[in-house]
Amino acid sequence: MADSAPPPRYLHGYSTEEQARLVEQAEYWRERLILPDLPYRAGERLLDVGCGAGAVLGVIASAFPGLNLAGIDREPKQIEAATAHLAALGVPSADLRVGDANRLPWPDRHFDHAYLMWFVEHVQGIEPILREIRRVLKPGGTITINETEYESYHVWPENTDWEYLEEAMFRHFQAHGEAHAGRLLGPLLVEAGFSAVTNRLVGAHFFVGSGDDSLARHTHYTADYIEPAIPEFVAMGYDEARLRRGLDHLLGIHDDRHGAFTQLVYRARGRA
């Protein structure tokens, strides 16, 4: 039987600039999303599935010294970057592997915890991976997943070019991953056999006049991961000039007296 087709290329690529962006992104979400209510203790084992450049593992390691870290990613460049990043943070012994999340290279009941961030959105058919994660978790071990919802970006003032860009981003994830990842996490974990499943909203809302630069920071953070993906959207048939006008609108809303940005993020948890 012929081998199946390789998975689609990661939307954002594997450049050193993208790896640096992932580290900055993890720092941006450190307190709001990555670290709250984690039940980790020194000596336990944690697996990050789709660990990328090790950005989230680095944040967790800084907050939970003594945790035994592991990560897997299908791209060797990401594992190389993760190894260097964690070593620079003083975590040289993490168990980082190139591999397929559908066939995790660890034995049954090996880990106390699993963590996934911005991973489900890139995968079509996540269910086998979730069952495989449950296999390598000890009974009672936790899984934590953070995901967004690609129809939940609300920008004010409204703008047809921004809506065009958002549609392109949504359609890309519908074609190559899961654009509705956030809202689906609860049922997906239940179907994979996890118990005590929760899925809560961590809303992100920013507006002009809040007394800080949070709106500008969030729009620039958002633009930093959308702009490199524009060639992918153009390849799908979208007009580049309109896409870039939409991005310019996003970056300019903090100059409007009514400027605001809302995004829904979900944080799910279950037990093996």
Order of alpha helices (4+ residues) and beta strands (2+ residues): alpha-beta-alpha-beta-alpha-beta-beta-alpha-beta-beta-alpha-alpha-beta-beta-alpha-alpha-alpha-beta-beta
